[in-house]
Structure formats: structure tokens, C-alpha cells
Amino acid sequence: CFWTEQLLLSFNCIQPWKAQCFYPDFPHDVVCGDSWGDNRLILAAEAGAFLLEEGVIHRPIFDRTVQIKQVNVVEEHGILIFRADKGKDSRIYVFSLSDFDSETRESGGVRNKSDLRDHRLEKTKGCHLYAISRPCDSHLRMVVAFGRRLLVFQWRHTAAWCASLDTDTVDGFQFIRELPVSEPVQLITLVDSPIKDADNQICVAYKHQFDLVNEKNGDTLTLHFC
């Protein structure tokens, strides 16, 4: 049974999350996934990637030639971001969510590796990790890790821009800067500053420590060392 988690807003609840069975018989081991609206999931497995809709049988959207390792649904901009393959062939890809709507399933069909060519984000070949900022009124940002380098990208439109008019995919991301780090990155998270016009940060995990890296100038603060 595939489970989702729902936030309970009652302050009387001991556990803030409640598990709900969303899809009872998904036949594949899940590598990664993300929710899409209130009743859809996009899941990646070794057999490909699938769209799950509540009350509807799951359907493939990518075949097994597309091995997705990370995926994010960004509804505010109407895009699907994912990292596929591994090693030197790994890249970031960006598709429009409208490509996978139920209404267009017949025309879209199941995509394979050859369909990725026009959706790959330049400068990301060989990456091993990425993270995106939280959708808000400011610009969506993405940081991509390559060993000891971080590349920062920014979406050209803000979340206030109407998603139906936001037809960009890979062209919507602009390369901003490259930041060096001290060793290969194992985890990354973008941290938005609560202060207007203050610099945002990137929380970076290495094998034995966590650092906070300034997104603009690369200044580093060690948070924890073990």
C-alpha cells in the first residue's frame, strides 16, 4: 500500500502527521516521488516513472530508459524537475506539468530517453544532487552539486506570475553563479532568509560536518562537526 501523509492542524494532536492509504497496490519499489495537487503523485521506479491519480489506475509517463533519481513538482510554475541517470551522464531535466495532464495522455504517450534531449538543463551534465527553494513570492532557485562545486540557477518568473502564461521549461532557468565547497556534497538544502533583501544561504552536508554557505559570495559558516 502506498501511503501519503497529511498535516493535522489541531494543536491537541500528539502527532502532527496522519498517514493515509492513497494507492493500495502500486507494483514497483519507489526510488523517489512528489505530490501533485491533492490527488496525484508522480513516482519514479526502476521500471520508469508513473502518474498516480486517486481512484484511477496508475499510468506510465516515462519508460525504463529514463532512470529518475530525484523529482520535484513545482505547481506554482507548472513544471516538473528531475535528475536522471548517474555518473557523467546525470543531468537535470525540466518538463511542463501540462504534458502529463490526463486530458493530454493520448497525445503525449510514454516518453523515453530520446524525448529528454530538448528538456535538459545546460551546465548540469555530471551532477549528483540538486535542491530547490520553497515556492513563494520571490524567484524559484535551484542549486546543483558537482563534487566540490555548487551551481546556482534562478527561474526567470516569480510565483506571482500566472502559471498558465509560464510556458518556459529549461529556458526558464538562468545560470547565476558557481560556488566552490571544501569537499564532495552529500546533502543540500536552500535556506531563504527571513529578512527582506538579506542574502539567502545553502545548508551543505559533507561526510563529517554541516556548513552554511552564502548563496551570493560563498562565505562559509560551519554549523556542526562530528
PLY file of the C-alpha trace (Angstrom):
ply
format ascii 1.0
element vertex 226
property float x
property float y
property float z
element edge 225
property int vertex1
property int vertex2
end_header
0.00 0.00 0.00
1.37 3.42 -0.91
0.89 5.97 1.86
0.80 9.74 1.90
0.99 11.95 4.96
-1.45 14.70 5.84
-0.73 17.54 8.23
-3.18 17.80 11.11
-3.77 21.39 12.19
-5.27 20.58 15.57
-3.00 21.62 18.41
-4.39 18.77 20.51
-2.79 16.10 18.32
0.34 14.48 19.65
1.47 13.50 16.13
1.34 16.35 13.56
1.13 13.96 10.58
-1.51 11.37 9.79
-0.86 8.53 7.33
-3.48 7.85 4.65
-3.50 4.96 2.19
-3.52 6.70 -1.19
-2.86 3.82 -3.57
-3.24 0.22 -2.31
-1.34 -1.84 -4.89
1.47 0.04 -6.62
3.58 -2.81 -8.07
7.07 -1.21 -8.07
9.65 -0.22 -5.47
9.72 3.57 -5.31
13.02 5.39 -5.88
11.63 8.91 -5.39
8.43 10.88 -5.89
6.45 14.03 -5.24
2.83 15.02 -4.79
0.88 16.93 -7.43
-2.14 18.74 -6.07
-4.44 16.96 -3.64
-4.99 13.73 -5.53
-1.98 12.94 -7.73
1.55 11.60 -7.27
4.48 11.26 -9.63
6.64 8.28 -8.65
9.89 7.00 -10.12
10.97 3.36 -10.07
13.44 1.18 -11.96
10.60 0.32 -14.35
10.11 4.01 -15.23
8.07 6.92 -13.90
4.34 6.83 -13.22
1.44 9.18 -12.59
-0.90 8.03 -9.83
-4.32 9.57 -9.51
-6.72 8.71 -6.73
-9.33 6.27 -7.97
-7.58 5.75 -11.34
-5.13 3.03 -12.36
-1.53 4.28 -12.46
-0.12 5.07 -15.89
3.48 5.32 -17.09
4.82 8.69 -18.24
8.46 7.63 -18.79
9.71 4.15 -19.65
12.61 2.32 -18.01
15.19 4.05 -20.25
14.66 7.13 -18.06
16.08 6.37 -14.60
14.94 9.23 -12.36
16.87 9.71 -9.10
15.24 12.92 -7.80
11.99 14.65 -8.74
10.09 17.82 -7.79
6.65 19.01 -8.84
6.56 22.82 -8.81
2.88 23.64 -9.27
3.39 27.38 -8.84
5.31 27.43 -12.13
3.66 24.46 -13.79
6.91 22.50 -14.14
8.34 19.08 -13.32
12.05 18.98 -12.43
14.04 15.78 -12.16
17.56 14.36 -12.15
18.04 11.27 -14.28
20.84 8.74 -14.87
24.05 8.69 -12.83
27.73 9.49 -13.06
28.89 11.53 -16.03
25.54 11.03 -17.81
23.44 12.53 -15.00
21.56 15.74 -15.85
18.69 17.94 -14.70
15.57 17.99 -16.90
12.56 20.30 -16.89
9.13 19.48 -18.34
5.80 21.28 -18.30
3.25 19.66 -15.98
0.64 20.16 -18.69
2.47 17.48 -20.71
1.23 14.89 -18.22
-2.35 16.02 -17.66
-4.95 13.30 -18.12
-6.51 15.25 -20.97
-3.29 15.01 -22.99
-2.34 11.43 -22.18
-3.19 10.14 -25.67
-1.13 12.74 -27.48
1.75 12.64 -25.02
2.18 8.88 -24.68
5.01 7.26 -22.72
8.28 9.12 -23.15
11.72 7.55 -23.42
15.31 8.76 -23.19
15.27 10.28 -26.67
12.44 12.60 -25.58
14.68 14.18 -22.93
17.02 15.91 -25.37
15.14 19.21 -25.63
14.44 19.33 -21.89
17.94 19.04 -20.44
19.28 21.96 -18.45
22.65 23.14 -19.73
25.67 23.08 -17.41
24.21 20.21 -15.34
25.87 17.21 -17.01
27.58 15.03 -14.42
25.70 16.44 -11.41
24.99 14.12 -8.47
22.47 16.15 -6.42
20.18 19.18 -6.55
17.77 21.12 -4.35
15.16 23.82 -4.96
13.92 26.69 -2.81
10.44 26.82 -1.34
7.86 28.32 -3.71
7.00 31.81 -2.53
6.65 35.32 -3.91
10.36 35.50 -4.75
12.09 33.68 -7.61
12.42 29.91 -7.54
16.08 28.96 -7.11
17.92 25.72 -7.65
21.39 24.62 -6.57
23.08 21.75 -8.38
26.04 19.83 -6.92
29.06 18.52 -8.86
31.58 17.07 -6.43
33.14 20.16 -4.86
31.17 22.71 -6.90
27.70 24.19 -6.49
25.89 25.86 -9.40
23.06 28.28 -8.60
20.16 28.75 -11.05
17.10 31.01 -10.85
13.70 30.80 -12.52
13.06 33.92 -14.59
9.48 34.46 -13.31
8.24 34.90 -9.75
5.48 32.76 -8.25
3.13 35.72 -8.66
3.41 35.21 -12.43
0.44 33.27 -13.79
1.49 29.63 -14.29
-0.77 29.32 -17.34
1.34 32.02 -19.02
4.59 30.47 -17.79
5.32 28.18 -20.74
9.10 28.01 -20.21
10.82 24.75 -19.33
14.63 24.62 -19.45
14.73 28.14 -20.90
13.08 29.40 -17.73
16.19 28.74 -15.64
19.06 31.20 -15.74
22.54 30.32 -14.51
23.57 32.73 -11.74
26.93 31.67 -10.31
29.25 28.86 -9.31
30.36 28.36 -5.69
33.30 26.17 -4.58
32.94 23.98 -1.48
35.54 22.17 0.59
34.60 18.56 -0.23
32.01 16.48 -2.13
28.46 17.33 -1.09
26.17 14.66 0.35
23.06 16.74 1.11
21.99 20.29 0.23
19.07 22.49 1.25
18.31 26.07 0.24
17.57 28.35 3.19
15.57 31.50 2.47
16.44 34.50 4.60
13.52 35.75 6.76
14.87 39.29 6.31
13.99 41.14 3.12
16.97 41.80 0.82
19.29 39.75 3.05
21.41 37.02 1.47
20.00 33.52 1.19
22.05 30.55 2.34
22.74 26.96 1.29
22.96 24.32 4.02
25.53 21.77 2.88
26.22 18.38 4.46
29.58 16.66 3.98
30.76 13.37 5.42
31.67 14.82 8.82
30.21 18.33 9.02
27.45 20.75 8.07
28.21 24.19 6.62
26.09 27.22 5.82
27.22 28.74 2.51
26.25 32.26 1.48
24.44 31.97 -1.85
25.90 35.21 -3.24
29.52 35.29 -2.14
30.29 31.76 -0.94
31.20 32.78 2.62
31.03 29.68 4.81
29.95 29.14 8.41
30.50 25.70 9.98
27.35 24.63 11.82
28.30 21.21 13.12
31.36 18.99 13.07
31.35 15.32 14.02
0 1
1 2
2 3
3 4
4 5
5 6
6 7
7 8
8 9
9 10
10 11
11 12
12 13
13 14
14 15
15 16
16 17
17 18
18 19
19 20
20 21
21 22
22 23
23 24
24 25
25 26
26 27
27 28
28 29
29 30
30 31
31 32
32 33
33 34
34 35
35 36
36 37
37 38
38 39
39 40
40 41
41 42
42 43
43 44
44 45
45 46
46 47
47 48
48 49
49 50
50 51
51 52
52 53
53 54
54 55
55 56
56 57
57 58
58 59
59 60
60 61
61 62
62 63
63 64
64 65
65 66
66 67
67 68
68 69
69 70
70 71
71 72
72 73
73 74
74 75
75 76
76 77
77 78
78 79
79 80
80 81
81 82
82 83
83 84
84 85
85 86
86 87
87 88
88 89
89 90
90 91
91 92
92 93
93 94
94 95
95 96
96 97
97 98
98 99
99 100
100 101
101 102
102 103
103 104
104 105
105 106
106 107
107 108
108 109
109 110
110 111
111 112
112 113
113 114
114 115
115 116
116 117
117 118
118 119
119 120
120 121
121 122
122 123
123 124
124 125
125 126
126 127
127 128
128 129
129 130
130 131
131 132
132 133
133 134
134 135
135 136
136 137
137 138
138 139
139 140
140 141
141 142
142 143
143 144
144 145
145 146
146 147
147 148
148 149
149 150
150 151
151 152
152 153
153 154
154 155
155 156
156 157
157 158
158 159
159 160
160 161
161 162
162 163
163 164
164 165
165 166
166 167
167 168
168 169
169 170
170 171
171 172
172 173
173 174
174 175
175 176
176 177
177 178
178 179
179 180
180 181
181 182
182 183
183 184
184 185
185 186
186 187
187 188
188 189
189 190
190 191
191 192
192 193
193 194
194 195
195 196
196 197
197 198
198 199
199 200
200 201
201 202
202 203
203 204
204 205
205 206
206 207
207 208
208 209
209 210
210 211
211 212
212 213
213 214
214 215
215 216
216 217
217 218
218 219
219 220
220 221
221 222
222 223
223 224
224 225
